[in-house]
Amino acid sequence: MSWEDPSEQQIQRLYAGLNLRRRFLVLERLDVPPSESGEHYLQVRLNDDLTVEIEYRDGSAAAHYRAGVDVPSDQGGSEIVEPVLLGWAAERADWRARLPWTRWDVMRECPWDENSTIDEE
């Protein structure tokens, strides 16, 4: 399912609807040049213990970051995650400051074996 320009309430409902069968929520910027399509997004993954991992990419692979929220969603974690989702969607200036982000390193974290190759940007 996808919505163009979802409201804050729709984003909150989508996040609240995550469960162990539907673990991912992806927000993507559509107002970018065609050459950058798919390169500007924020995604949330619900873990087995109801903690969350958040990832965002702001263009190139050099601007790809992740953060974990170690508080389960049903125990207050949603109070940490929702402002990040809503801030990113609304392009508010303070959403990044809400979590300690780490650059996502494809060479360290990729699931491929040592015989696989990937194109670096």
PyMOL commands that set and color helices and strands:
alter all, ss='L'
color gray80, all
select helices_A, chain A and resi 8-16+34-36+61-63+73-75+77-89+95-98+106-109
alter helices_A, ss='H'
color red, helices_A
select strands_A, chain A and resi 24-28+40-46+52-58+64-69+102-103
alter strands_A, ss='S'
color yellow, strands_A
deselect
rebuild
show_as cartoon
